[in-house]
Amino acid sequence: MIPFLDLKAQYASIKEEIDVAVLNVLASAQYVLGEEVAAFEQEFAEYCGVSHAIAVNTGTSALHLSLLAAGIGPGDEVVTVPFTFIATTSAICYTGARPVFVDVEPITLTMDPTKLEAAITPRTKAIVPVHIYGQMADMDAICAVAERYGLTVIEDACQAHGAAYRGSRAGSIGTSGCFSFYPGKNLGACGEGGMVVTSDDEHAASIRMLRDWGQKQRYHHVLKGYNYRMDGIQGAILRVKLRHLDAWTAARRAHAAQYSSLLVRSAVVAPPTEAVDRHHVYHIYAVRSRQRAELQRCLQAKGIQFGLHYPIPVHLQEAHMDLGYGVGDFTVSETAAREVVSLPIYPEMTSMQVSDVVAAVEQDSYVC
């Protein structure tokens, strides 16, 4: 069996470092925020090339607080993409604002900047591009539109730890960038976690208060805040893992390169494309196939785990029927949702395992 990802193998590779970090937190009894979280914030800010990093409990919370700090509220519109995990739009809805969609590019599956202006109205306050699968959106083009209309840009970088666009790290280009540390992410906690990064001092100060009950100092609540704080143990674990992130990214990129070289002439799947000005970190290695059902059955028969990220675009989810969108509104996203299959990829994977997955993908006529 080839797993989709192997978190036990990752833990085994750094077990001693993780165990020491966790025991140190237990000994300190700093279970919520504390010194380890503060140190992780500083180190992650330096990694992303920004002035501030504010640790929270999930990536969804990071998006929610970034939107609130940007002044987004009821009656506002926030432009994003329908080809994403629903957390992107849930965070927009938490503020009382309305998600408005633009379709994605057919090659990178990130926000199509050429369609952006048509979605902007007098009520639009922000744009949330999603760096899907670990590849950043076309930020220069998106930011040019945002500047023209005076809009805030909040990067959904929940899948893009260490990704880059023309030399700038994910999260460092917009007013803020939001990360998830869900266990399966490239930088994953042993539980939940999230982070907002920004170089805007005012934005950072608001988010620090909002994550901790709106208090500027203990028991002095100046904002209506939330309990979105990061656990001390997660901060300590993420500090350890951050030191390994670039090596893990290099391993992912090597596996992706092997996949792509073996699948480049495939008659049944199309490998993903890395844009020339991006540094893709391959959180997901998603191929496209018009024979997806047959491919799924073949992979299952060979004991190869896979994922579908994401089989229903957000504008067609039942939870968002109230927005009034329907089938055919965003055809690039809808086609991708029907065709994508995520193949196994994780740093500890072997070259032989990649070859075995490709052999299964290329099985003649999918007779398994």
Disulfide bonds with the S-S distance in Angstrom:
Cys298-Cys368 2.20
